């Protein structure tokens, strides 16, 4: 298992665990980031943070500190 912020551009992964608590955990769940969700890293912003991810057909920007709270397995 690695953290979401560690995967490379164009790499796909599957969520295995959420380490977030409280409101950020709820926000992840609201946008569909739950165990078993497939995520693809698209690209980082010009300054490196946040990074764009493809989640259930929607492009979502997630800060590196928040992406660290998502445990994934690469496909």
C-alpha positions in Angstrom: 0.0 0.0 0.0 1.1 3.5 -0.8 -0.4 6.9 -0.4 -2.3 8.7 -3.2 0.2 11.6 -3.2 3.0 9.1 -4.1 1.6 7.8 -7.4 2.9 9.2 -10.7 1.2 10.9 -13.6 -1.2 8.7 -15.6 -0.9 5.9 -13.0 -4.1 4.2 -11.9 -4.8 2.9 -8.4 -7.5 1.5 -6.2 -8.5 3.0 -2.8 -7.8 0.5 0.1 -8.1 2.7 3.1 -9.0 6.2 4.3 -6.9 7.6 7.1 -8.8 10.9 7.2 -11.1 11.8 10.1 -13.9 14.2 10.5 -15.0 16.6 7.8 -12.3 15.7 5.3 -13.2 12.0 5.5 -16.9 13.0 4.9 -15.9 15.1 1.9 -13.9 12.2 0.4 -16.9 10.0 0.8 -19.2 12.6 -0.7 -17.1 12.8 -3.9 -17.0 9.0 -4.1 -13.6 8.2 -2.6 -14.3 5.1 -0.7 -12.7 1.6 -0.5 -12.6 0.0 -4.0 -12.8 3.3 -5.9 -10.5 3.5 -9.0 -8.5 6.7 -9.2 -6.1 7.9 -12.0 -3.6 10.7 -11.5 -3.8 13.2 -14.3 -1.3 16.0 -13.6 -0.1 18.4 -11.0 -0.7 22.1 -11.1 2.1 24.3 -12.4 3.3 25.0 -8.8 3.0 21.3 -7.9 0.0 21.4 -5.6 -2.9 20.5 -5.9 -3.0 17.5 -8.2 -5.8 16.6 -10.6 -7.2 13.1 -10.3 -9.9 11.3 -12.3 -12.5 9.9 -9.8 -15.6 8.2 -11.0 -15.6 10.2 -14.3 -15.0 13.6 -12.6 -11.8 15.5 -12.4 -11.0 16.4 -8.8 -8.2 18.5 -7.5 -6.7 17.3 -4.2 -4.0 18.9 -2.1 -0.9 16.7 -1.4 -1.5 16.9 2.3 -5.0 15.5 1.8 -4.0 12.9 -0.8 -1.6 11.6 1.9 -4.6 10.5 3.9 -5.8 8.1 1.2 -4.2 4.6 1.1 -4.1 3.0 -2.4 -2.8 0.0 -4.3 -1.4 0.6 -7.8 -3.0 -1.4 -10.6 
